[in-house]
């Protein structure tokens, strides 16, 4: 179940009531006038879109846990509040399944803030850091690495801790919103976890000489 009170949906200046108190489903009435009548059936397709503000995003752990650490090539922590432009970052995502049952379909997502980009080939085109040797790497079934996000999918064994490590580079100076990392069982909404969001600050090179 989603945390927090249901959002307010408006139709024009009128606030719509949910179908039942506390629900997140609304019934909307509309009158459609067609310019031309005929015997054929008329179909209407509607689209909806919503955005959860950062301060309202659910944060916590239910059945699963997830952690994020940004590290440099030596394994030292990278402070997201002061990242030098051009910095190579290894994002280590750790997922815990403390339960007695395996979770067959799990999705792990790290939305990427503006200011960083995925290094091509995950660890393929950059030297694998020494500290990653022996890490309990997750045997993923699919990985989707794009400009806006890094996603990995797979199975979590019972009572397991797995890690995914991928490489990023700070490519744009400025202050950026860094969303939290989430993990969830794709077919069981009771198993999920999300870390808090914070701020990424990429410092331009000239700032070091001022």
C-alpha positions as CSV (number, residue, x, y, z in Angstrom):
1,X,0.0,0.0,0.0
2,X,1.2,3.5,-0.7
3,X,2.1,5.6,2.3
4,X,0.6,9.0,3.2
5,X,-2.8,10.5,2.5
6,X,-4.2,10.2,-1.0
7,X,-3.5,13.1,-3.4
8,X,-6.1,15.6,-4.4
9,X,-7.3,15.3,-8.0
10,X,-9.0,18.4,-9.5
11,X,-11.2,18.8,-12.5
12,X,-11.0,22.5,-13.3
13,X,-11.5,24.3,-10.0
14,X,-13.4,21.4,-8.4
15,X,-11.7,18.8,-6.1
16,X,-12.8,15.3,-7.0
17,X,-13.8,12.8,-4.3
18,X,-12.3,9.3,-4.3
19,X,-14.7,6.5,-5.0
20,X,-14.4,5.7,-1.3
21,X,-12.7,7.5,1.7
22,X,-8.9,7.1,1.6
23,X,-9.0,5.4,-1.8
24,X,-6.7,6.4,-4.7
25,X,-9.3,5.9,-7.4
26,X,-11.6,8.5,-8.8
27,X,-14.6,8.4,-11.1
28,X,-14.6,11.3,-13.6
29,X,-17.7,12.3,-15.6
30,X,-17.4,14.0,-18.9
31,X,-19.8,14.9,-21.7
32,X,-18.4,14.2,-25.2
33,X,-20.0,15.8,-28.3
34,X,-19.0,14.3,-31.6
35,X,-18.9,16.4,-34.7
36,X,-20.3,13.6,-36.8
37,X,-22.7,10.8,-35.9
38,X,-22.7,7.4,-37.5
39,X,-23.4,3.7,-37.0
40,X,-19.8,2.7,-36.2
41,X,-18.7,2.5,-32.5
42,X,-16.7,5.4,-31.2
43,X,-13.7,4.8,-28.9
44,X,-12.2,7.3,-26.5
45,X,-8.7,6.9,-25.2
46,X,-7.5,8.9,-22.1
47,X,-4.1,9.2,-20.6
48,X,-3.1,10.2,-17.1
49,X,0.2,11.3,-15.7
50,X,1.3,12.1,-12.2
51,X,4.5,13.2,-10.5
52,X,5.2,12.5,-6.8
53,X,7.1,15.5,-5.3
54,X,10.5,14.5,-3.8
55,X,9.3,15.3,-0.3
56,X,6.3,12.9,-0.6
57,X,8.2,9.9,-1.9
58,X,8.0,6.9,0.3
59,X,11.3,6.0,2.1
60,X,11.8,2.8,4.1
61,X,12.2,-1.0,4.0
62,X,9.6,-3.7,3.8
63,X,11.0,-7.2,3.5
64,X,14.0,-6.0,1.5
65,X,16.8,-3.5,2.2
66,X,18.9,-1.4,-0.2
67,X,22.0,0.7,0.3
68,X,24.0,3.0,-2.0
69,X,27.6,3.9,-1.7
70,X,29.6,6.1,-4.1
71,X,33.3,5.2,-4.1
72,X,36.4,6.2,-6.0
73,X,38.9,3.9,-7.6
74,X,40.7,3.4,-4.3
75,X,37.5,2.5,-2.4
76,X,37.2,5.9,-0.6
77,X,33.8,7.3,-0.2
78,X,32.8,10.0,-2.7
79,X,30.8,12.8,-1.0
80,X,27.9,13.7,-3.3
81,X,27.9,17.2,-1.8
82,X,31.4,18.0,-3.3
83,X,32.2,15.9,-6.4
84,X,34.9,17.3,-8.7
85,X,34.0,17.7,-12.3
86,X,35.4,14.7,-14.3
87,X,35.4,12.5,-11.2
88,X,35.1,8.7,-11.9
89,X,32.5,7.3,-9.5
90,X,31.8,3.6,-8.8
91,X,28.2,3.3,-7.5
92,X,27.9,0.2,-5.3
93,X,24.3,-0.9,-4.7
94,X,23.8,-3.5,-2.0
95,X,20.5,-5.4,-1.7
96,X,19.5,-7.5,1.3
97,X,16.9,-10.2,1.3
98,X,16.7,-11.4,5.0
99,X,13.6,-13.6,4.3
100,X,13.5,-17.3,4.3
101,X,12.1,-17.4,0.8
102,X,13.8,-16.5,-2.5
103,X,12.3,-13.6,-4.4
104,X,12.2,-14.5,-8.1
105,X,11.5,-11.2,-9.9
106,X,13.3,-8.2,-8.4
107,X,13.9,-4.8,-9.9
108,X,16.7,-2.5,-8.7
109,X,16.8,1.1,-9.9
110,X,19.1,4.0,-9.3
111,X,17.7,7.2,-11.0
112,X,20.7,9.2,-12.1
113,X,20.8,12.9,-11.4
114,X,21.8,15.4,-14.0
115,X,25.5,16.1,-13.8
116,X,26.6,12.4,-14.0
117,X,26.5,10.0,-16.9
118,X,27.0,6.2,-17.1
119,X,30.5,5.1,-18.1
120,X,30.0,2.9,-21.2
121,X,30.1,-0.9,-20.5
122,X,29.6,-0.6,-16.7
123,X,33.0,-2.0,-15.6
124,X,34.0,-3.2,-19.1
125,X,35.8,0.0,-20.3
126,X,37.2,1.1,-17.0
127,X,39.6,-0.8,-14.8
128,X,37.8,-2.9,-12.2
129,X,38.8,-1.5,-8.8
130,X,40.7,-3.8,-6.5
131,X,38.2,-3.3,-3.7
132,X,35.5,-4.9,-5.9
133,X,37.4,-8.3,-6.0
134,X,35.4,-10.9,-4.0
135,X,32.3,-8.7,-3.8
136,X,29.0,-10.8,-3.8
137,X,28.0,-9.6,-7.3
138,X,24.4,-10.1,-8.2
139,X,23.8,-12.5,-11.1
140,X,21.4,-10.3,-12.9
141,X,19.1,-11.4,-15.8
142,X,19.0,-8.0,-17.4
143,X,20.6,-4.6,-17.0
144,X,19.3,-1.3,-18.5
145,X,21.8,1.6,-18.2
146,X,20.7,4.9,-19.7
147,X,21.4,8.6,-19.2
148,X,18.5,8.9,-16.7
149,X,18.7,5.7,-14.8
150,X,20.5,2.4,-14.0
151,X,18.3,-0.6,-13.6
152,X,19.0,-4.2,-12.9
153,X,16.7,-7.2,-12.7
154,X,17.1,-10.7,-11.3
155,X,16.4,-13.2,-8.6
156,X,17.3,-12.8,-4.9
157,X,18.1,-16.0,-3.1
158,X,16.8,-16.5,0.5
159,X,18.8,-14.8,3.2
160,X,21.2,-13.2,0.7
161,X,23.1,-10.0,0.2
162,X,24.1,-9.1,-3.3
163,X,25.8,-6.1,-4.9
164,X,25.8,-4.4,-8.3
165,X,28.7,-2.0,-9.1
166,X,28.6,0.3,-12.1
167,X,30.7,3.3,-13.1
168,X,29.6,6.9,-13.4
169,X,31.4,10.1,-14.3
170,X,30.6,13.6,-13.2
171,X,30.2,15.5,-16.5
172,X,28.3,18.7,-15.6
173,X,28.9,21.2,-12.9
174,X,26.0,22.5,-10.7
175,X,23.6,21.5,-7.9
176,X,21.3,18.6,-8.7
177,X,18.6,16.5,-7.1
178,X,19.8,13.0,-6.5
179,X,16.8,10.6,-6.2
180,X,16.9,7.7,-3.8
181,X,17.7,4.1,-4.9
182,X,14.8,1.6,-4.9
183,X,14.4,-2.1,-5.0
184,X,11.1,-4.0,-5.2
185,X,9.6,-7.4,-6.0
186,X,7.9,-6.9,-9.3
187,X,4.8,-9.1,-8.4
188,X,4.7,-8.6,-4.6
189,X,4.1,-5.0,-3.5
190,X,4.8,-5.9,0.1
191,X,8.6,-6.4,-0.6
192,X,10.3,-3.1,-1.3
193,X,12.8,-0.5,-0.1
194,X,13.9,3.0,-1.0
195,X,16.7,5.2,0.3
196,X,16.2,9.0,0.9
197,X,17.0,11.5,-1.8
198,X,19.7,14.1,-1.3
199,X,21.6,16.7,-3.3
200,X,24.5,16.2,-5.7
201,X,27.0,19.1,-6.1
202,X,29.5,18.8,-9.0
203,X,32.2,21.4,-8.5
204,X,33.8,23.0,-11.6
205,X,37.5,22.6,-12.0
206,X,38.3,26.3,-11.7
207,X,36.8,26.4,-8.2
208,X,39.9,24.6,-6.9
209,X,42.1,27.4,-8.0
210,X,40.1,30.3,-6.4
